[in-house]
Amino acid sequence: MKNKAGDVSHLNNYRAIALSPVLSKLFECVLEKFLSSQNIVDNHQFGFKRGHSTSLCTNALKQTVDYYISRGSYVFACFVDFQHWFLVQALVVLLELSVLIF
């Protein structure tokens, strides 16, 4: 419930449930199986790879930045959020799978 002191019978006191995390998990599972079966995943890739978490990625980034700063270099980084792209790709994969199944 959004409002703990609110009326439990009132519909506006409840949050909606989103299905996008379910679709993204399904897409992640399909993509991980495909990538691992093709042996095309680089050793330095952290997404869609079993046993690799964001903390490992963060640690690798920190070590790289520390290395170059300690040698007097500048460090520039560009972070891109591909969340929307992955959602679109998930829908494309699901559509292709549905064509293969039916």
C-alpha positions in Angstrom: 0.0 0.0 0.0 1.1 3.5 -0.7 -0.5 5.0 2.3 -0.3 2.8 5.4 -2.9 4.8 7.2 -5.2 4.8 4.2 -8.3 2.7 3.6 -7.3 -0.9 2.5 -10.5 -1.2 0.4 -9.6 2.0 -1.7 -7.9 1.1 -5.0 -5.9 4.3 -5.1 -3.9 3.2 -2.1 -2.2 0.4 -4.1 0.7 0.6 -6.6 0.5 -1.0 -10.1 2.8 -3.9 -11.0 5.0 -3.4 -14.0 5.7 -6.3 -16.4 8.9 -4.8 -17.9 11.2 -6.5 -15.4 9.8 -9.9 -16.3 10.3 -9.2 -20.0 13.8 -8.0 -19.5 14.7 -11.0 -17.3 13.3 -13.3 -20.0 15.3 -11.5 -22.7 18.5 -11.6 -20.5 18.1 -15.3 -20.1 17.7 -15.9 -23.8 20.5 -13.6 -24.7 22.9 -15.1 -22.1 22.3 -18.6 -23.5 22.8 -17.5 -27.0 26.0 -15.6 -26.3 27.5 -18.4 -24.2 26.7 -21.0 -26.9 28.4 -18.9 -29.6 31.6 -18.2 -27.5 31.6 -14.6 -28.6 31.6 -13.0 -25.1 34.8 -11.1 -24.3 36.6 -11.7 -21.0 36.1 -8.1 -20.1 32.4 -8.1 -20.6 30.3 -8.0 -17.4 26.7 -8.0 -18.7 24.9 -11.2 -19.7 27.7 -13.3 -18.2 27.4 -15.8 -15.3 29.5 -15.0 -12.3 30.1 -11.4 -13.3 28.4 -8.7 -11.3 28.4 -4.9 -11.3 30.8 -4.9 -8.4 33.4 -6.7 -10.5 32.8 -4.1 -13.2 33.1 -1.2 -10.8 36.3 -2.6 -9.4 37.8 -3.0 -12.8 36.9 0.6 -13.7 38.4 1.9 -10.4 41.6 0.0 -10.9 41.9 1.3 -14.5 41.3 4.9 -13.4 43.7 4.6 -10.5 46.4 3.2 -12.9 46.2 6.1 -15.3 45.8 8.8 -12.7 48.9 7.6 -10.7 50.9 8.0 -13.9 49.8 11.6 -14.4 47.3 10.9 -17.2 43.8 12.3 -17.6 40.9 9.9 -17.5 37.8 10.4 -19.6 34.7 8.1 -19.5 31.5 7.9 -21.4 28.6 6.0 -20.0 25.7 5.0 -22.2 22.4 3.7 -21.0 21.2 1.0 -23.5 18.2 0.1 -21.4 15.7 1.3 -24.1 17.7 -0.5 -26.8 17.7 -3.8 -24.9 13.9 -3.6 -24.4 13.4 -3.1 -28.1 15.7 -6.0 -28.9 13.9 -8.2 -26.3 10.6 -7.6 -28.2 12.3 -8.4 -31.5 13.7 -11.6 -30.1 10.3 -12.6 -28.6 8.6 -11.9 -31.9 11.1 -14.0 -33.8 10.8 -16.8 -31.2 7.0 -16.7 -31.5 7.3 -17.1 -35.3 9.6 -20.1 -34.9 7.3 -21.7 -32.3 4.0 -21.2 -34.1 
